[in-house]
Amino acid sequence: MTNLSYQHVLAIDTSTSVLRLALRFGSDRVVKLNEDIGASHGQMLIRKIQDLLNGAGIQTRQLGALVICTGPGSFTGLRIGLAAAKGIAEALDIPIVGVSLFDIAALKLKGVAGEVCVVVPFKRDECFAATVQNGRFDSEHIEAVPIGKIGAFVKDRQVTSVGIKLPPEILSSKSTVPPGIEYDAADLLQVGMVRLEAGDLDDISQLQPLYVQKSQAELRYEQRRKDQ
C-alpha cells in the first residue's frame, strides 16, 4: 500500500549536462523533464523544478519526499543537485534517498541471468565500472578503468554501459544485455520509490555523491595543505 505522504515525490538528476527531473503526483501520475543545459545547473535547476511543479499544479510544500541521483558523474553537477535536494528536504522536513546510475542499471537488468559489468563515463580517457547481478550492484567494488583497458577489465563477462558507447570489439555476440542503457528521471524515481516505501531512507547529513576518485579541486586543496 502506498504511503500517502509519498504521493508527491520529486526526482533530480544533475550527474550530466542533461538535467533530468521527474515528479510523481496524484499517487500514479508522472511528469518528466529532460533538457541539455550544459554547465548551467546552478542557474537553472531551481527554476526548472518550479516549472515542473507549476505544470502539475503542485506546490513545493506539498512534496512528501525527494530522490536524488548520486552519480557517478560531474563533480560540480552532482554537488549542485545534492545541495538543492538537501535544502528542500531540510526546509520541508521530508525524507530523501540517493540513487546511483548503477542502481538504475540494476533495475533495467533485473531479469538478466549472471553478472553484468556496467560502465559509466568519467573523463575523456577514463570510466567507472561495477558489477550488477540479480537486480543489485556491488557498491563495494567500483573501479576507475582507462577507456583503452575496458576490454581487459571486462574479460568474458557480459557488459553494457550508461552514457557511453562501448567499443564493438568488447561486446560479446552471446550477450543477452543491450550494449547501452537509456534512462530518464522516471527510472530514478522508480528505484527511489522502492526504497521510500520500504523505509530505507538516507541520513541527510551523510548523503554524498558516489565519488570513486576525488575531484582535481579536492586534490589541489589537499596538496596545498600538505605544502603549508
Summary of the structure (lengths in Angstrom):
residues: 228
radius of gyration: 18.2
end to end distance: 57.7
largest distance: 57.7
contacts: 706
relative contact order: 0.17
helix: 37%
strand: 26%
